[in-house]
Amino acid sequence: MNEQMHEPNKRPNRLIPLLLVVLIAVAAGWYFKTSQVEKQALSLLEGDDKLVEIYQKALTREQQAKQESDNFSFHNAAFFHWKSLGDSTNEEYFYRRALKISNEALKNEKARSALFYLNAGNVHKILGEFDQADKNYHEAVELNEGDELMWLARIELWQYWDKKDPADVLELYDRGLNVLLSAPNLAISRGSYLASIGDYQQALSVYEAARVAFPDQKGIAEKIQELKYKIETQ
């Protein structure tokens, strides 16, 4: 009777070896896949001394970043080396390596800078991961809302994102222009966007205001003439 009562408790133990086999197989499959992806990416560097040199620099800076985790110049350098390889080969693996080093830096509160978020957002945008790119750009703007570049990066993403319509894009332009004391590039970009969606009259108003506010900006007069011609020939 006692043996029968204890028998059910033994059964779960028999599953442990099977579960271990399954976990090992899954891990081995993941490693093999990762290894194959890495080999494929590295094969693109063969025969190109310049890219091989960048790869070696990326590994060196990445190792230095691990050894001196508070020296974020190493993280930044490693990030750009990996991204440069991604830009040169159009290989996702290198972009992922760039994001990995950037994410490691951002875990440290001391590295929470607009530039790190901006750079990460740029890579996510390249990979077509617009939701994550927007989160990064939002953080960049929040950390340095007085920098025109941060606003332009997020606005440019919204212009080509099917989740956003022209009203959303223009609202973001207005938010940026209300915050920034002087934003010639943002103002001109807004005029260019209005022209691109066919709102020539509003675009003309923006350019005319920009010409008064930023008289040193080149090309505004020519754009005004171009828009006037389009309005007259509509």
N, C-alpha and C positions, 0 to 999 in steps of 0.2 A: 504493500500500500504506500509506504513511504517512497519507494523507488518511482512509482507512477506519479506521485505528486511532484517529484523533483525533475522528472523527464522534460517537461516543457521548458524549463529554465536553461537546458543545455542547447536547445535548437538555435537560438540567436547566435551563439558562439560559432556555429558551423558556417555562418554567413560571412564572418570576418575575413577568412582567406580569400573568398570569392570577391568581396568588396575591394580588398587590397589589389587583387589582380586587375579588376576593372579600373581602379584609380591609376595604377601604374601604366596600363595600356593607354588611358586617356592622356596622361602626362607625356608619355612617349610619343603619341600622335601629335600633340601640340608642339613638342620640341622638334620633331621631324619637319612639321610644316613651317615652323619659325626658321629652322636651319635652311630649308629650301628657299624661303623668301629672301633670307640674307644672302645666300649664295647667288641667287639670281640678280639681286641688286649689285653685289660686289663685282659680278661679271661685267657689268656695264662700265666699270672703271678700268678694265684691263686695256693696256696699250696707251692710256692717256696719263702721262706723268703728272700733269697739273692736277687732275682729279684725284690721283693716288696721293699726292702731297696734301691736298685738302682733307682727304680721308684720314691720313695719319695725324694731321693737326687736330681734327675733330676728336679722335681717340685720346690724344694727349691732353687736350683741354678738358675733356670729360673726366679723365682720371684726376686731373688737378682739382676739378670742381668737387669730386668726392673727397679728396684729401683735405681741401680747404673749403668747407661748405659755406663759410661766411664770406668768401671772396667771390662776389657775383660777377666779376669781370670774366672769370673762367666759364661760368654758366653761359654768359652772353656770347663769348667767343665760340664755345662749342655749339651753341644754338645756330649761329650764323654759318659755321662750317657745314653743319648737317643740312641746313636749308639751302646753302649754295650747291651742295651735291644734288639735292632734290630739284632745284631749278635747272641744273645742267643736264640731268638725266630724266626728269619727269617721273621719277620713281618714288612711289608712296613710302617705301621703307625708310628712306632718308628723312622725309618730312616727319614720320613718326618718331624717329630718333631725336629730331629737333624739338618736337613737342614734349617728349619724355624729359629732356634736360630742362626745358622751360617749366614744366609742371613741378619738377623737383625743387627748382628755385622758389617757386611761388608758395611752396609749403612753409617757407620761412617768412615770417612777418616782415623781416628787414628787407626782403627783396620785393615786397609788394609795391611795384612801381608801374606807372602807366605804360612805360616802354615795354616791359615784359608782357603785359596784357595785349598791347598793340601787336607785338611780334607774333604772339600765339594766335591772335585773331587772324592775322594775315595768312598763316599756314592753314588754319581751319577753313578759311575762305577758298584757298587753292584746292583743298580736298573736297570742296563742295559741302562742307558741314556748316551751313549758314547759321543754324541755331546756336551752335557753340561759338562761332565767330562773333555773332552779335553779343553774346554774353561777355566775351572778352573785350570787345570794343566798348561796351557799356561800362565795364570796370575801368577801362582806360580813361574814358570821359569823366567818370566820377572822381578819379584820382587827380586828373589834371584838366579840368573843364576850361581852363584859360588857354589851352593849346589848340590852335585851329586844326592841326594835323589829326588830332584824335577825333574831332567831329567829322572831318572829311572822310576818314576811313569808314566810319559807321554809315554815313550818308551814302557813300559809294556802294556799300554792300546792299543797302535798302533799295537802291535804284535798280539793281539786277536781281532782286529777290521776289519771287512770285507771291510771297506772303504779304508784300507791301504794295499798296497802290499809290498813285501820285499824291493823293491827299496826305498819306502818311509821310512820304518823303519830304513834301513841302513843310509839313508841321515840324519835322526834325530840323530842317534848315532854319526855320524861324526860331526854334529853341536855341540853336547854336548862335545865331546872330543876335539874339537878345542877351546872351551871356557874354559874348566876346566884345571887347571895346573896339577893336579894330580887326576886321576879318576880310581883307580884300579878296583873297582866294575863295573864301566861302561865298561871298556875295556874287562874285563872277560865276562860280560854279552853279549857284542857284539860277542865274540868268540863263546859263547854258542848258540846264535841265528843263527849264520852262520852254525854251526853244525846241528842245528835243521831243517834247510831248505836244508841240504845235501851238502853244500859247504864246504867239509872237508878241502880242501887245504887252502882256505882263513882262515878258523877257526884255522888251525894249525899255520899259520903265525901270527895270532893275539895272540895266546897263547904263542908262542915262544918269541914274542916281550914283552908280559906281564911278562914273567919269568925274562927277563933281567931288565925291568923297575921296577918290584915289586918283588924282590927276597924273600920277607918275606911272600908273599901270598901262602897259603897252597893249595894243590890239583892241581896246575898247571902242575907239572911234570907228574902226573898220567893222566891228560887229554890229554897231548901231546902224551903219549904212546898209549892211546886209539884211538886218531885220526890217528896216523901213522898206526895202525893196520887196521883201516877202509879203509884208502887209499890203503894199500897194497892188501886188499882182495876185492876191488871193481871189 
